[in-house]
Amino acid sequence: MLRNIHYRLGYQSILNNISWDIEPGRITAVVGPNGAGKSTLLKILSGELLPTEGEILLHDRPLVHWSTVQLARMRSVLPQSFELSFDFTVAEVVSMGRMPHTIRSQTQTNPRICAEALQQVGMQDFAERLYTTLSGGEKQRVQLARVLAQVWPEASHPEPRYLFLDEPTSNLDLHQKHTILSIARKFMHNHIGSVVVLHDLNLALKYADTAILINAGEMVEAGNVMDVLTAANIERIFHMRATFLDNPYDAQRPWLVTAPR
């Protein structure tokens, strides 16, 4: 999907020679220090930014050859923040995710999909609540329902779709962080590919299949999450001592413990 991607702002190089394939049914975590270029990479993947050099492919077709509506049907993006001050209900916010499909889909399917998306995130009882009255964690779950509804699997359109999440756990408590990523993980069974920007390396280890580690715009390593987030890589890039402990809840996903060097 990413082929030799470079991105520059003036004379400043933000990303250099990034290549990677996003696989349907798997979660890829994008990790790295602040300012590494993680959010920029996600914006290029989603088509929000155009690379200075290189190419993004969607189903072997350059992203620039897809129309805005076609892209909106194939991928959805959960940004770091989503400001909404109008008095929309929760159901109306989620229905925004179905707008790209309204022309080609039977309109009666949209309410059903929105209701199922709300159920996925555990917000079905809030459908008539005003979005502005919700807590931060509740708003985040509603926004997740919106982007899930946008790429909801349909039998009449079985092609793979993609979900891009930019720091979806920021400003959430411990329970809400795991709730959001557990929902995203479950949704991957629908042949959806996902890319998630994360700061918490333990969350990446628990929920991601693969990882891209970037630093100063360079891809340090990419591959299986356990092969990328090694003690050596963490010490080299984050300047922290790192060790792994056995996880009593999941033998395949160890806990990472870090300390200043």
N, C-alpha and C positions, 0 to 999 in steps of 0.2 A: 504493500500500500504506500509506504514512504520510500522514495527512491532518491538518494543523494540530496537530501534537503539542506539548503543553506538559507539563512535569513539575516539580513543586515538592515540596520537603521542608520542611514548616512554612512559614516566610516566605522560604526560600531557593529561588530559581528555578534549576533545573538545566538544563532544555531549554525553548526558546521557539520555537513556531511552525515546527516542522520538517515539511516535506512532501517526499515522494520516492517513486518507483515502483521496486521491485526487479524486474529483468527476468530471466526464466529464460534460462540459457545465457550469463550475463554475471557478472563479478565486480565488485562495488562495494567500494572501499576507503573506510573511514571514518578520516579523518586529522584531526589537530589537536593542540594542546599538551596537556600533562598537565592534568587537571582540566577539560577542555573539555566533557565529557559523552559521550564516545565509547562507553564500556562501558554507560552508562545507556541510551543509544539502542539498543544491541544487545539489552539485556534487555527493552526495551519492544517491539522488533520480534519477539522470540521469544515474548513473552507472559509472561515471568517477572515483569515489572512492568506495572502498569496506568497509563496516562497520566492526569495530572490533568485534562487537556482534550484533545480531539481523538479520532481514531479510527484503528485499524489494520485494514486489510482484507486478507483472504486469499481469492483468487479471488472478489473483489467481495462478500465476506461478512464482516461484522465479526468480528474475532478472538475476541471474548467469546462469540460464538455457536457456536464450535467446542468440542467436548469435549477434555479432556486427552489422551485416547487418539487422537482424530482429529488433534490438533496434533502429537503425537509421530510420527504416520505421515507428516506432511507436511513437517516441518522438524526439523533436528537442530542441536545447539549444542555447540561445543567451547569450554569456559570457559578462563580464564587458567590455572587449576590444577585438577587432578583427583586428590585424595588417595585412595589405595586401599592398605590395609595387610593385607588378607586374602590368603591364598595362592591366588589365582585364576591359572589359566593364561592365556596370551595369547589362546587361542581362546575361553575363557570370557568374558574381558573384551569381546572383539569381539561375542560373541553377545548381550551385553546390548543392543546396538543393535537387535536383531531382536525384542525383547520386545513392542513395540506391534503387531507384525504377526503374532504367533503365532496369535491367534484366527482371523483371516481367511485366513491363508496356509497352504498345505500345509507341514507341519513339515519335510518333507524338503528344501524349498528353502532353508531357513535356513542349514544347514551349507555349502551351495554358495555362497551369497551371502557368508557370513563368510570363506570360503576365498578368494573372488575379491577381497574387500576387503583382506585381508592381502596378497594378491599385488600389488594396486595400490600399496601402500605399501612393498613390498619386505620384508615381515616374514613371509613364508610359511614360512620354515624355523624360525621361533621359536614356532610354534603351541602346542607343549607346554611351553615355558619358563614358569617362574613370573614373573608380571608384576613382582613386587617385586625381581627380580634384574636387571632391565634398566637400562640407562643412561637419562639424562634424554631424550636424543634418541630412543632406541628407544621409550620410554614415550609420547612425543608422537606417534610414528607409529602406535602401537597405538591410541591414543585417536582419531586421525584415521580409522583403519580402522573403529572403532566407530561414529563418526558417519556415515561413508560408508555403512556397512551399514544404518543406520537409514533413510536416504533412497535406498537403492539402487533404480534404475529397474526396474520390473516391467511386462511386457507387459499383464498383467491390470489394472494400475492406472497408466495412462499420464499422469496429471495432473502438472503441474510441481511440483517440490519445492524446498526451500530449505535452505541450509547456512550457519550462522552461526559464524564463527570469531573469538574474542576474543583478540587478540595471540598468534596461534599460533606465532610465531617467537621469542618471548621466551625468553631463556636458551639459545638454540641457537647452534651454531657456524655459520660462513658457509655451508658445504655443506648442513647440515641445514635452514637457512632456505629455501634455494632448492629443496631436495627437497620440503619440505612444501607450498610454494606451487605448485610445478610439478605436484604430484599434484592439488591443488585445481583448478588451471587445466585439466588434462586431463579431470577429472570433469565440468566444466561442459558438455562436449559432449553429456551425457546429459539436456539440458533441465533442468538444475539451476541455480537462481539462488543466488548466494553473496554474503554481506556479510562483510568481513574488517576488523577493527580493526587498524591498523598504525601503528607509530611511524616505521619506516624509509621515508622518502619514495621512495627509489630502488626499493625492493621494490614499492611501490604503482605507480610508473611502469612497472615491468617487467611486472607480472602483472595489474593491474586494467584493466578497460574504462572504468569510470566511477568517480567519487570524490565524496564528500561532505566538505567542509572545514568544521569547526565550531570555534568559539572562544567560550568563556564561555557555552556553551549555545545560541549563535546559529549558524544556517547561514550561513556566509560566501559559499559558492558550491557548486554541484553541477552535474555534467555529465560530459562526456568528461574522462578523467583528465588529459590534456595541457592542456585548457582551464582546469582547476581548479588544478593545481599549477604555476602560473606563477611566474616570478621575483618579480613584484610581490606576489602573494599570500603567497609564502613570506617575503619581507622584511617584509611588513606584519604577519603573524600570528606568525611564529617569531622575528622580529627578527634575522634572519641575511641576509647578502648571499648571493645565489644566482645561479648561471650554469649553462648547459647545455652539455655537450660531446657531440660525435659519438660514438656507440657503434659500435665496429667489429664487434660481434657482432649488432647489431640496429639497422638504420638508422631504424626507426620508433619506437624507444624510447631516447631520449638519456639520458646520465648527468647527474645533478644533483650539483654541487659547491657546498658552502656554506662560509661563513667568518663569524666574528663581525663585526658592523658597527663 
